[in-house]
Amino acid sequence: MHAPSPIKRRHSRQIQVGNVAVGGDAPIAVQSMTNTNTLDVAATVAQIQQLEKAGADIVRVSVPDMDAAETFGQIKKLVNVPLVADIHFDYKIALRVAELGVDCLRINPGNIGREDRVRAVVSAARDHGIPIRIGVNAGSLEKDLQKKYGEPTPAALVESAMRHIDYLDRLDFPDFKVSVKASDVFMAVAAYRDLAARIEQPLHLGITEAGGLRSGTVKSSIGLGMLLMDGIGDTIRVSLAADPVEEIKVGFDMLRSLKLRSKGINFIACPSCSRQNFDVIDTMNQLEERLEDVMTPLNVSVIGCVVNGPGEAKETDIGLTGGSPANLVYIDGKPASKLRNDHLVDDLEQLIREKVREKQQQQDDMIARSV
């Protein structure tokens, strides 16, 4: 349970998105995008804060025009998490948000026009220490590439990306990350694998327009899981037609399952069966909802009977094993107490929060000693 991930990550150049390092040996960053009207400052700030509370490392905000650019400046002052401005076509918007403190520009150099405009954006990014994200999408390939390939293909995605990269290379600007997203899992995986072998910059992973909460989670987990297992990926977004907070939850669950991030509680729970001595499903639903605020890494097992319960509990920080007349709780792999079903969730939540406080105190003490 506590063994390190066997995945060997691809070595990439590290860039800085606000106070979040992306690439190199930095943890894989999890991000999402607001879906509020950017001109609505209160709604957009509220959503960003919800995403940050859920654990988001980076949040992207659409900035479609100059009015939104000015509003973006207000939003930036009211939040703590690094913000990426999503910009298309109008280079002046990029110049303005650079002045207003944006942490990263999501802009394809090839779609903002003349060389002098690209040069102006890159100059502003360089002056303000802002990285750029090149974002290629199978649904918006250049017309000549659509004609050349007939349809979106991995090769078309990579050729589009390399065109945009060439703009930045000619201007000696290496601080960028790249995405080559498609809604087709095989296309996206093939494109990312090809691109990963061509450049040193960090890669932003995503299966675009993946679907609703359930179907999109499955599709993203398969596609991103294949790439992450290859060691490819420095930041991820799980694109869901759902509350953006769900994207953050799924992203962290994905990384936790591969032992690439350890933020929050890693639950191990049985699917339940007729052997269970308490309602496992209801218990898990309540625990996940109540403990969403916990960001301290913790392994918790919730098993309904004594068949697998003790074995799992011995490998976790806190383990609950169903039993009669009372359920057995293990702490740090050792039997510690018994809990009856009457107040099972309340009592277990209290034990988990006590363990969280203990772990957090240990971390704070370690930091204090190292200073």
TORMI-790195 format. One line per field, with one value per residue (C-alpha): residue number from 1; x, y negated, z negated. Coordinates in Angstrom, 3 decimals. Layout:
% TORMI-790195
num NUM ...
xx X ...
yy Y ...
zz Z ...
END
This chain:
% TORMI-790195
num 1 2 3 4 5 6 7 8 9 10 11 12 13 14 15 16 17 18 19 20 21 22 23 24 25 26 27 28 29 30 31 32 33 34 35 36 37 38 39 40 41 42 43 44 45 46 47 48 49 50 51 52 53 54 55 56 57 58 59 60 61 62 63 64 65 66 67 68 69 70 71 72 73 74 75 76 77 78 79 80 81 82 83 84 85 86 87 88 89 90 91 92 93 94 95 96 97 98 99 100 101 102 103 104 105 106 107 108 109 110 111 112 113 114 115 116 117 118 119 120 121 122 123 124 125 126 127 128 129 130 131 132 133 134 135 136 137 138 139 140 141 142 143 144 145 146 147 148 149 150 151 152 153 154 155 156 157 158 159 160 161 162 163 164 165 166 167 168 169 170 171 172 173 174 175 176 177 178 179 180 181 182 183 184 185 186 187 188 189 190 191 192 193 194 195 196 197 198 199 200 201 202 203 204 205 206 207 208 209 210 211 212 213 214 215 216 217 218 219 220 221 222 223 224 225 226 227 228 229 230 231 232 233 234 235 236 237 238 239 240 241 242 243 244 245 246 247 248 249 250 251 252 253 254 255 256 257 258 259 260 261 262 263 264 265 266 267 268 269 270 271 272 273 274 275 276 277 278 279 280 281 282 283 284 285 286 287 288 289 290 291 292 293 294 295 296 297 298 299 300 301 302 303 304 305 306 307 308 309 310 311 312 313 314 315 316 317 318 319 320 321 322 323 324 325 326 327 328 329 330 331 332 333 334 335 336 337 338 339 340 341 342 343 344 345 346 347 348 349 350 351 352 353 354 355 356 357 358 359 360 361 362 363 364 365 366 367 368 369 370 371
xx 0.000 2.860 5.244 6.250 4.784 6.705 6.059 9.167 8.121 9.351 11.943 10.650 11.656 10.100 8.040 6.349 2.608 2.298 3.532 2.941 5.854 4.882 7.239 10.595 10.225 7.194 3.988 1.521 -0.752 -4.537 -6.595 -10.075 -11.804 -14.562 -17.886 -19.366 -19.662 -16.271 -17.985 -19.769 -16.976 -18.819 -19.899 -16.493 -14.598 -16.985 -16.404 -12.633 -12.703 -14.773 -12.211 -9.357 -11.117 -11.452 -7.681 -7.222 -3.616 -4.436 -7.674 -8.286 -10.644 -12.029 -11.182 -12.996 -12.825 -11.338 -14.237 -13.519 -9.825 -10.564 -12.866 -10.154 -7.900 -10.487 -10.916 -7.163 -6.953 -9.633 -8.262 -5.115 -4.850 -2.841 -5.015 -4.587 -6.265 -7.871 -7.450 -8.107 -7.397 -7.000 -3.416 -4.331 -6.268 -3.100 -1.113 -3.709 -4.035 -0.235 -0.294 -3.040 -1.062 -2.127 -0.071 -0.169 -1.456 -3.380 -2.971 -1.973 0.624 -0.597 -4.143 -3.353 -2.103 1.030 4.545 4.741 1.671 3.151 6.384 4.490 2.739 5.960 7.762 5.050 5.197 8.976 8.892 6.316 7.719 4.575 4.596 2.440 0.251 -0.154 -3.489 -4.229 -7.694 -8.917 -12.105 -10.358 -7.452 -6.226 -8.084 -5.022 -4.364 -7.987 -7.560 -4.183 -5.272 -8.962 -9.920 -8.320 -5.465 -2.614 -0.205 -2.399 -2.532 1.237 1.897 -0.369 1.423 4.856 3.766 2.877 6.024 8.085 6.801 8.104 11.369 12.143 11.642 13.810 10.957 11.161 8.776 5.672 3.561 1.564 -1.659 -2.894 -6.421 -8.996 -12.273 -11.063 -8.887 -6.668 -6.038 -5.127 -2.841 -1.001 -0.549 0.788 3.201 4.549 4.865 6.519 9.424 9.873 10.034 11.354 8.534 5.878 2.678 -0.853 -2.983 -6.654 -9.258 -11.339 -15.139 -14.984 -18.671 -20.789 -19.679 -19.742 -18.848 -16.320 -14.628 -14.259 -12.960 -10.536 -9.291 -8.491 -6.820 -4.945 -4.157 -2.392 -0.266 0.455 1.551 4.018 5.368 3.873 2.087 2.930 -0.507 -3.976 -7.525 -10.386 -12.919 -16.438 -19.888 -20.409 -19.626 -15.956 -15.333 -15.954 -13.063 -10.698 -12.009 -11.638 -8.188 -6.865 -8.502 -6.773 -3.362 -3.840 -4.638 -1.308 0.529 1.503 -0.178 -1.195 -3.375 -6.460 -7.909 -7.325 -10.321 -10.157 -13.692 -15.354 -18.312 -20.400 -22.132 -24.376 -21.476 -21.356 -22.018 -22.805 -24.057 -20.792 -22.239 -24.074 -21.047 -18.751 -21.146 -21.342 -17.598 -16.654 -19.103 -18.089 -14.332 -14.025 -12.196 -9.308 -6.178 -3.717 -2.660 -4.311 -5.159 -8.502 -10.037 -13.739 -14.479 -17.822 -16.652 -13.705 -12.708 -10.575 -11.045 -8.120 -5.658 -6.579 -6.714 -3.165 -1.885 -3.760 -3.639 -7.180 -9.121 -12.685 -13.577 -17.174 -17.836 -20.545 -21.619 -19.269 -16.953 -13.203 -11.087 -7.390 -5.067 -1.636 -2.280 -3.097 -6.474 -7.477 -11.181 -14.653 -17.510 -21.198 -23.434 -25.571 -23.137 -20.664 -20.087 -19.872 -17.377 -15.287 -15.187 -13.934 -11.147 -10.140 -10.026 -7.937 -5.501 -5.438 -4.562 -1.815 -0.334 -0.558 1.222 3.966 4.376 4.465 7.087 9.249 9.044 9.915 12.961 14.208 14.096
yy 0.000 -2.360 -1.180 -3.854 -3.890 -1.698 -4.243 -5.942 -9.376 -10.930 -13.606 -17.016 -20.636 -22.290 -25.452 -27.564 -28.310 -30.819 -28.992 -25.551 -23.773 -21.725 -19.146 -17.878 -16.100 -18.149 -16.292 -15.914 -18.962 -18.558 -21.277 -22.173 -25.048 -27.382 -27.221 -30.426 -33.645 -35.283 -38.681 -37.500 -38.079 -36.736 -33.487 -32.863 -33.551 -31.291 -28.445 -28.892 -28.765 -25.566 -24.039 -25.120 -23.606 -20.340 -20.345 -22.009 -23.028 -25.220 -26.659 -27.817 -30.696 -31.587 -35.143 -35.642 -39.444 -42.593 -43.056 -39.573 -40.460 -43.398 -41.217 -38.556 -41.102 -41.562 -37.803 -37.251 -39.541 -37.582 -34.022 -32.180 -29.319 -29.998 -31.005 -30.184 -32.508 -30.673 -32.945 -32.533 -34.762 -38.223 -38.765 -42.000 -40.000 -38.056 -41.265 -42.696 -39.683 -39.474 -42.973 -41.918 -39.053 -35.895 -32.821 -31.088 -31.861 -29.159 -30.412 -28.773 -31.020 -29.958 -31.285 -34.821 -36.037 -37.792 -37.107 -40.511 -39.645 -36.328 -38.133 -40.672 -37.939 -35.999 -39.187 -39.944 -36.376 -36.575 -39.977 -38.822 -35.319 -33.674 -30.261 -29.444 -26.410 -25.226 -23.453 -21.323 -19.778 -17.242 -19.272 -22.459 -21.455 -23.890 -23.652 -22.615 -19.758 -18.658 -18.583 -16.836 -14.046 -13.878 -13.509 -14.032 -11.573 -11.300 -12.505 -15.536 -16.465 -16.215 -18.164 -20.940 -20.989 -21.100 -24.075 -26.050 -24.893 -26.125 -29.662 -29.606 -27.886 -30.600 -33.185 -31.206 -30.766 -27.313 -27.842 -26.179 -23.050 -21.244 -19.266 -17.195 -16.299 -14.153 -12.601 -9.294 -7.492 -5.742 -8.929 -10.953 -8.270 -7.797 -11.559 -12.082 -9.164 -10.561 -14.096 -12.926 -11.560 -14.798 -17.563 -18.148 -20.405 -19.229 -17.712 -18.628 -15.474 -15.261 -13.265 -16.158 -16.121 -12.757 -12.677 -12.831 -12.056 -8.266 -7.704 -10.545 -9.243 -5.793 -7.102 -9.517 -6.887 -4.517 -7.091 -9.049 -5.853 -4.410 -7.542 -7.913 -4.276 -5.153 -7.944 -10.571 -13.588 -16.533 -18.069 -16.668 -17.788 -15.292 -16.852 -16.022 -17.321 -17.700 -20.017 -21.021 -19.992 -16.412 -16.765 -17.479 -14.565 -12.121 -13.467 -12.907 -9.497 -8.571 -9.718 -8.108 -4.759 -4.913 -6.164 -9.344 -11.692 -11.116 -14.138 -13.332 -10.022 -6.871 -4.659 -0.882 0.501 3.791 3.824 5.389 8.776 10.880 11.408 7.718 6.833 3.193 1.263 0.731 -1.345 -3.803 -4.039 -4.863 -7.405 -9.236 -9.091 -10.394 -13.273 -14.186 -13.944 -15.823 -18.615 -16.354 -16.924 -15.061 -11.731 -8.815 -5.200 -4.002 -0.552 0.171 3.896 5.444 8.806 10.744 12.533 9.760 7.083 7.863 8.280 4.922 3.198 4.265 2.319 -0.942 -3.845 -3.083 0.041 1.076 4.768 5.936 8.243 9.410 8.166 5.246 4.157 4.061 0.980 1.232 -1.765 -1.587 2.071 3.129 3.884 0.783 0.663 1.915 -0.079 0.791 0.019 -2.509 -5.403 -3.738 -6.584 -9.252 -7.235 -6.277 -9.855 -10.981 -8.381 -9.381 -13.079 -12.324 -10.411 -13.284 -15.746 -13.409 -13.074 -16.794 -17.503 -15.068 -16.856 -20.269 -19.027 -17.685 -21.011 -22.912 -20.695 -21.197 -24.996
zz 0.000 -0.819 1.932 4.468 7.956 10.416 13.169 14.549 15.712 18.938 18.262 19.301 19.008 15.951 16.314 13.676 13.719 10.911 7.827 9.389 11.071 14.129 15.577 14.397 11.075 9.974 9.015 11.880 11.614 11.744 13.344 14.541 16.317 15.217 17.066 15.657 17.649 17.124 17.002 13.841 11.342 8.287 9.960 11.519 8.297 6.369 8.812 8.750 4.961 5.094 7.445 5.203 2.178 4.111 4.652 8.058 8.692 11.709 13.129 16.709 17.496 20.923 22.019 25.354 25.636 24.110 21.673 20.336 20.149 17.844 15.743 15.614 13.913 11.159 10.759 10.499 7.479 5.623 5.874 4.844 7.339 10.545 13.503 17.190 19.691 22.619 25.653 29.365 32.375 30.766 29.659 27.861 25.274 24.486 24.109 21.728 19.419 19.290 17.815 15.386 13.872 15.722 14.792 18.198 21.694 23.557 27.107 30.377 32.065 35.503 35.085 33.974 37.326 38.467 37.218 35.530 33.414 32.347 31.518 29.390 27.376 26.847 25.829 23.248 21.932 21.642 19.901 17.351 16.837 18.191 19.908 22.916 23.488 27.058 27.284 30.346 30.659 33.216 33.629 34.722 36.949 39.591 42.905 44.896 42.466 42.715 46.501 46.325 43.977 44.865 41.223 37.810 37.251 34.730 37.413 38.144 34.455 34.105 37.311 36.052 32.705 34.342 36.461 33.360 31.590 34.536 33.963 30.402 31.332 33.897 31.161 28.714 26.237 24.603 21.667 22.994 22.564 25.227 25.518 28.489 27.467 29.223 28.128 29.593 27.036 29.574 31.537 28.480 27.031 30.324 30.780 27.267 27.581 30.855 29.505 26.277 28.313 30.278 27.669 24.153 22.969 20.476 21.800 20.725 20.993 21.779 23.668 24.941 24.895 23.141 22.181 19.044 15.518 15.813 19.470 19.496 16.374 17.915 21.247 19.579 17.148 20.001 22.235 19.588 17.696 20.744 21.094 17.395 17.246 20.026 17.818 20.130 18.667 16.439 15.916 16.597 17.127 17.072 19.459 18.265 19.095 15.350 12.459 12.910 9.291 10.415 12.871 9.984 7.929 10.826 11.668 8.169 7.912 11.159 9.956 6.534 8.142 10.006 6.892 8.715 6.195 2.591 1.883 -0.208 -1.366 0.636 -0.142 0.280 0.099 0.982 3.398 0.580 0.552 -1.680 -4.116 -5.072 -8.697 -7.935 -4.901 -3.032 -0.199 -2.457 -4.756 -1.844 -0.356 -3.672 -4.342 -0.894 -1.224 -4.781 -4.213 -0.918 -2.740 -3.818 -1.716 -3.987 -2.401 -4.211 -3.335 -4.706 -4.120 -4.574 -4.249 -5.207 -6.552 -8.023 -4.805 -3.319 -5.971 -8.300 -5.436 -3.919 -7.319 -8.175 -5.144 -5.778 -8.216 -9.374 -8.508 -9.295 -9.199 -9.569 -12.503 -14.868 -17.358 -16.637 -13.824 -14.372 -13.691 -12.916 -13.297 -11.692 -10.942 -14.504 -16.165 -18.117 -18.965 -18.134 -16.647 -16.650 -13.699 -15.610 -15.127 -12.791 -10.343 -13.060 -15.079 -12.055 -10.798 -14.205 -14.166 -10.633 -11.512 -14.598 -12.402 -9.908 -12.680 -13.903 -10.413 -9.771 -13.065 -12.094 -8.749 -10.428 -12.914 -10.078 -8.252 -11.449 -12.060 -8.505 -8.706
END
